[in-house]
Amino acid sequence: MTRVVIIGGGPGGYEAALVAAQLGGEVTLIDSDGIGGSAVLTDCVPSKTLIATAEVMTEVSESEELGIRFADGDSPATGLSVDLKAVNKRVLELADAQSEDIASRLVRDKVTIVAGRGGLVSPEVVVAETADGERSYPADVILIATGAHPRVLPEAVPDGERILTWTQVYGLNELPEKLIVVGSGVTGAEFAGAYSGLGGEVVLVSSRDRVLPHEDADAAQVLEDVFTRRGMEVLSRSRAQSVVRDGDQVVVTLTDGRTVTGSHCLLAVGSIPNTENLGLAEAGVELNEAGFVAVDRVSRTSARGVYAAGDCTGVLMLASVAAMQGRIAMWHALGDRVSPLDLSVVSSNVFTAPEIATVGMTQQQADTAIPKVATAMLPLEGNARAKMQGVRDGFIKVFCLPVTGIVVGGVVVAPRASELIYPLAIAVAERLTVDQVAESFTVYPSLTGSLAEAARRLHLHGQELRG
Ligand SMILES: Cc1cc2nc3c(=O)[nH]c(=O)nc-3n(C[C@H](O)[C@H](O)[C@H](O)COP(=O)(O)OP(=O)(O)OC[C@H]3O[C@@H](n4cnc5c(N)ncnc54)[C@H](O)[C@@H]3O)c2cc1C
């Protein structure tokens, strides 16, 4: 029997454990902080649960034009409030329950779970520090899936009360009066949107020209416009230098000397891989300059028999990608059929209101592609269902290759864009043409109707581009 030892119980580790067990491996999973990893306990699951409440608040508070009033005649825009203590209790309970579900599934599949901190002694031996002392695990295959932790600025040290990382916000009992979010990447934008949706005053400090600098520029513009319309202050081209506590307040000093004062500050300035003190160098596992484990597309590291998956590799910091890297590692190590990781078919989502979902080629890649790629972009305001629902912000964008019309990417900016992107994700993965997408029935009225319409607009893609 192949002995598989996995360090880290997040999606990279636990999904790999399930595959390895299915393929007949003898699997040991070592985790230091709880099965499910950061994904389940501090990152994805808690943030999306918090956002679920914010989403309802946002929808209801913007429902006045749909004729909704409270019993006392209050408008939904002014009559709503949130009990953050109750929200956070639900968030943490849900995360714990999810962690227990995953642990039960692992036990059912005969994975041995070890609570402890793992490290490599060599490419064939893992050692774990547990409550009962140090234990050694000889291995034929090792997977490193230790994840990452929040980066903090040298002059912005979280105190867990008012200066917070995203792992600490669930301890808040009351909605921050004025929250300053430092960082306008996906995490910063999601939390800024969430707390603003919950009714708090929010200032978003962005070092770049616009929020979400790595996302589709049209989508980011829609979101920034919506944020400011809802009352959020977005400080662009503003880099935080330091964050200090001053009694019940926090003061953020920007590099140009300006200061912003608020009640709380959330740092969302990226992640650092958990690759220190794991014995990686001693075992011959190479790291790149940023400290991530270097892997190939089947998750192999530079050490024979040692694989790595997830955030510790920095390939694409998503739970879905971590899980796929972990599965690929096990399919490869245990001799099953395997296709190398293909990032061109990954779909991802920014959980704001509206959501921004993307798959495949980006606008930037489309603009510079040779041969030229055709693009159709349809604002949602013309969609019948959107009008009925009072949805104005958002669009659908589809990219296709010239001549063949094969769909190579798309962007959806809409409520529940994370669900609407799937037809495009299938089209990209299965290399469907715009005509195939356009010929499929959509429900009337529906937002997906605009998706089919965008595909229909690309019917003459070949002729247009040749002309
Ligand atoms: C706020 C936020 C929201 C996010 N939302 C989403 C989302 O909606 N969708 C999405 O796809 N992605 C999301 N992500 C990204 C996602 O959380 C990560 O990509 C995912 O957690 C990576 O999984 P992983 O298995 O690599 O690591 P992790 O989930 O971090 O798990 C690693 C585990 O290994 C443990 N560990 C570390 N060192 C050791 C050691 N030496 N021994 C034993 N155990 C160890 C850690 O304690 C942890 O339990 C979000 C990230 C953040 C920050």
The ligand as a Gaussian input file, in Angstrom:
#p B3LYP/6-31G(d) Opt

LIG

0 1
 C      -10.887000      36.507000       3.112000
 C      -10.684000      35.464000       2.058000
 C      -11.757000      34.982000       1.364000
 C      -11.574000      33.998000       0.401000
 N      -12.653000      33.569000      -0.316000
 C      -12.490000      32.654000      -1.293000
 C      -13.588000      32.219000      -2.059000
 O      -14.700000      32.678000      -1.885000
 N      -13.377000      31.269000      -3.011000
 C      -12.143000      30.738000      -3.233000
 O      -12.005000      29.874000      -4.114000
 N      -11.068000      31.126000      -2.507000
 C      -11.218000      32.068000      -1.552000
 N      -10.138000      32.487000      -0.816000
 C       -8.843000      31.820000      -1.015000
 C       -8.830000      30.499000      -0.242000
 O       -9.153000      30.723000       1.102000
 C       -7.461000      29.830000      -0.325000
 O       -7.065000      29.784000      -1.660000
 C       -7.529000      28.420000       0.245000
 O       -7.750000      28.478000       1.632000
 C       -6.224000      27.677000      -0.008000
 O       -6.326000      26.390000       0.495000
 P       -5.034000      25.627000       1.055000
 O       -5.458000      24.213000       1.256000
 O       -3.874000      25.900000       0.209000
 O       -4.699000      26.329000       2.439000
 P       -5.515000      26.640000       3.762000
 O       -6.986000      26.672000       3.529000
 O       -4.858000      27.843000       4.310000
 O       -5.206000      25.401000       4.707000
 C       -3.899000      25.113000       5.130000
 C       -3.956000      24.390000       6.448000
 O       -2.658000      23.913000       6.780000
 C       -2.413000      24.156000       8.146000
 N       -0.960000      24.180000       8.374000
 C       -0.083000      25.157000       8.073000
 N        1.167000      24.784000       8.410000
 C        1.058000      23.537000       8.935000
 C        1.987000      22.603000       9.450000
 N        3.292000      22.859000       9.487000
 N        1.529000      21.419000       9.898000
 C        0.203000      21.130000       9.860000
 N       -0.718000      21.965000       9.372000
 C       -0.296000      23.144000       8.898000
 C       -3.084000      25.485000       8.375000
 O       -3.305000      25.703000       9.733000
 C       -4.375000      25.275000       7.604000
 O       -5.318000      24.596000       8.403000
 C      -10.290000      33.481000       0.137000
 C       -9.191000      33.979000       0.850000
 C       -9.377000      34.977000       1.785000
 C       -8.195000      35.517000       2.514000

